[in-house]
Amino acid sequence: MTAAAGPATTWSSLDTTARGFRVAHAVFAIGQLGSLGYVWMCALTGRRDRALVVSVSALLLEGAALVAGRGNCPMGPFQRQLGDPVPMFEWVLPPRAAKAAIPVLAAVSLAGLLALVTRRPAGP
C-alpha cells in the first residue's frame, strides 16, 4: 500500500468515476469478507456446497491478485489514475493498521482454508 494523500482527498473531492470505483471496490471487499466468513462457517460445521466452492474460488482469485500485486491491491495504480490515491483500507483504518490488514486477512484466509481441508464434511 502507498501512503495516503492526506486530508485533501475526501469523498467530496473525488469525481464521479473515482467515487464509482470506490463503491465498486467496497462492494467487492464486502463480498470477499463474506466469502471468508462462509469458508470459516463451513470449516467449523463441516458443511459442503456450491456456495463454498464459489467462496473458496473467490479467495483464491483474490490471493492470486495480491501475489501479482506483490502484496498490494493490483487495482491501486488504476485507482490512483482515477484521482484517488488513498488505499482502500485507509478509508476505514489508520495507515499502520491498514498496512497490516492484507497480511492479517491473508493469514486468516489461509487458516480457514487449512481448517476446511482438515475437517471432515458433515454426513448426508
C-alpha positions as CSV (number, residue, x, y, z in Angstrom):
1,M,0.0,0.0,0.0
2,T,1.1,3.5,-0.6
3,A,0.8,6.4,1.8
4,A,-2.5,8.3,1.7
5,A,-2.7,11.7,0.1
6,G,-3.8,13.2,3.4
7,P,-6.9,15.1,4.4
8,A,-7.1,16.8,0.9
9,T,-8.5,13.5,-0.6
10,T,-12.1,13.3,0.6
11,W,-15.2,11.8,-0.8
12,S,-16.4,15.2,-1.9
13,S,-13.1,16.0,-3.6
14,L,-13.4,12.9,-5.9
15,D,-15.0,13.0,-9.3
16,T,-17.9,10.7,-10.2
17,T,-15.7,8.0,-11.7
18,A,-13.4,7.8,-8.7
19,R,-16.5,7.6,-6.4
20,G,-18.0,4.9,-8.5
21,F,-14.7,2.9,-8.3
22,R,-14.7,3.3,-4.5
23,V,-18.2,2.0,-4.3
24,A,-17.4,-1.0,-6.6
25,H,-14.2,-1.7,-4.7
26,A,-16.0,-1.6,-1.4
27,V,-18.8,-3.9,-2.6
28,F,-16.1,-6.4,-3.8
29,A,-14.3,-6.2,-0.5
30,I,-17.5,-6.9,1.4
31,G,-18.1,-9.9,-0.9
32,Q,-14.6,-11.1,-0.1
33,L,-15.2,-10.8,3.6
34,G,-18.5,-12.7,3.2
35,S,-16.6,-15.4,1.3
36,L,-14.0,-15.6,4.2
37,G,-16.8,-15.9,6.8
38,Y,-18.5,-18.6,4.8
39,V,-15.3,-20.6,4.5
40,W,-14.9,-20.4,8.2
41,M,-18.5,-21.4,8.8
42,C,-18.2,-24.4,6.6
43,A,-14.9,-25.3,8.2
44,L,-16.5,-25.3,11.6
45,T,-19.7,-27.0,10.7
46,G,-18.4,-29.5,8.1
47,R,-20.9,-28.1,5.5
48,R,-20.0,-28.5,1.8
49,D,-22.0,-26.9,-1.0
50,R,-21.7,-24.9,-4.2
51,A,-21.5,-21.6,-2.3
52,L,-18.4,-23.0,-0.6
53,V,-16.8,-23.6,-4.0
54,V,-17.6,-20.1,-5.0
55,S,-16.3,-18.7,-1.8
56,V,-13.0,-20.7,-2.0
57,S,-12.6,-19.7,-5.6
58,A,-13.1,-16.0,-4.8
59,L,-10.5,-16.2,-2.0
60,L,-8.0,-18.0,-4.2
61,L,-8.6,-15.5,-7.0
62,E,-8.0,-12.6,-4.6
63,G,-4.9,-14.3,-3.3
64,A,-3.5,-14.7,-6.8
65,A,-4.2,-11.0,-7.5
66,L,-2.4,-10.0,-4.3
67,V,0.6,-12.1,-5.3
68,A,0.6,-10.5,-8.7
69,G,0.4,-7.1,-6.9
70,R,3.3,-8.1,-4.7
71,G,1.2,-7.8,-1.6
72,N,-0.7,-4.7,-2.7
73,C,-4.1,-4.5,-4.4
74,P,-3.4,-4.7,-8.1
75,M,-6.2,-2.1,-8.7
76,G,-4.2,0.6,-6.7
77,P,-2.5,2.0,-9.8
78,F,-5.8,2.3,-11.6
79,Q,-7.4,3.9,-8.6
80,R,-4.6,6.5,-8.5
81,Q,-5.2,7.2,-12.2
82,L,-8.8,8.0,-11.3
83,G,-7.5,10.6,-8.9
84,D,-7.9,8.6,-5.7
85,P,-4.5,8.0,-4.1
86,V,-6.0,6.6,-0.8
87,P,-5.7,2.8,-0.5
88,M,-8.9,1.1,0.3
89,F,-8.1,0.0,3.9
90,E,-7.1,3.6,4.7
91,W,-10.7,4.6,4.0
92,V,-11.6,3.0,7.4
93,L,-8.3,2.3,9.2
94,P,-5.4,4.4,10.3
95,P,-2.3,3.9,8.0
96,R,-0.4,1.5,10.2
97,A,-3.5,-0.8,10.7
98,A,-4.3,-0.5,7.0
99,K,-0.8,-1.7,6.1
100,A,-1.3,-4.7,8.4
101,A,-4.7,-5.6,7.0
102,I,-3.6,-7.6,4.0
103,P,-1.2,-9.9,5.8
104,V,-3.7,-10.4,8.7
105,L,-6.5,-11.2,6.3
106,A,-4.2,-13.5,4.2
107,A,-3.3,-15.4,7.4
108,V,-7.0,-15.7,8.4
109,S,-7.8,-16.9,4.9
110,L,-5.1,-19.5,4.9
111,A,-6.1,-20.7,8.3
112,G,-9.7,-21.0,7.2
113,L,-8.7,-23.0,4.1
114,L,-6.5,-25.2,6.1
115,A,-9.3,-25.8,8.6
116,L,-11.6,-26.5,5.8
117,V,-9.4,-29.3,4.3
118,T,-8.6,-30.9,7.6
119,R,-12.2,-31.1,8.9
120,R,-14.4,-33.9,7.6
121,P,-17.5,-33.0,5.7
122,A,-20.8,-33.3,7.6
123,G,-22.8,-36.5,6.9
124,P,-25.5,-36.7,4.3
